[in-house]
């Protein structure tokens, strides 16, 4: 039996492509047993405002060089209230904001963990439900991990009984397709090209923003602007 798997680090309110990868596989493994990287997507993302693109960032405690993502904690207990206020400021007049307001307000204001990866997970699960994605989500820590960047990925795939590994294009610089082939695992690359534009409150259009921009602007029509639902 075939089984597609993707293994990606947790991101904070990721863009639509992240959710397309989730919806393209049978099991999505959150890769939180690797080193946390600063100025990355782990604790921040981009939204649209009348003045252009704006980062919203969760302040975190990065206490030592090789600290793993799963061990990263937030540094400001009020970050969630600040982020929710920012989203209200810029999206309150969006067509579908009122429809999803209560869901996101509860999500932001009732956060009960200080661990970044758990926070990201809660957002990912909630957004999956909103869009209609029903896929298995697991953690790399659920598995026995080997040393070595590519070796670890291959071993995770084998433990998950993977026949096809789906990766983002950025990994092409360090992944050798023949290594996967030798283990009878097909390596596929996610194609992020060809996305249609949707209505955004503040032009010009930008694809690489958080998926909450798509949800607040297009609501129930969001999946029409994603590739994994086969409606493009």
Beta strands, then each sheet from edge to edge (+ up, - down):
strand 1: 4-8
strand 2: 27-30
strand 3: 44-49
strand 4: 52-57
strand 5: 60-61
strand 6: 73-74
strand 7: 136-139
strand 8: 164-167
strand 9: 186-189
sheet 1: 7+ 2+ 1+ 8+ 9+
sheet 2: 3+ 4-
sheet 3: 5+ 6-
end
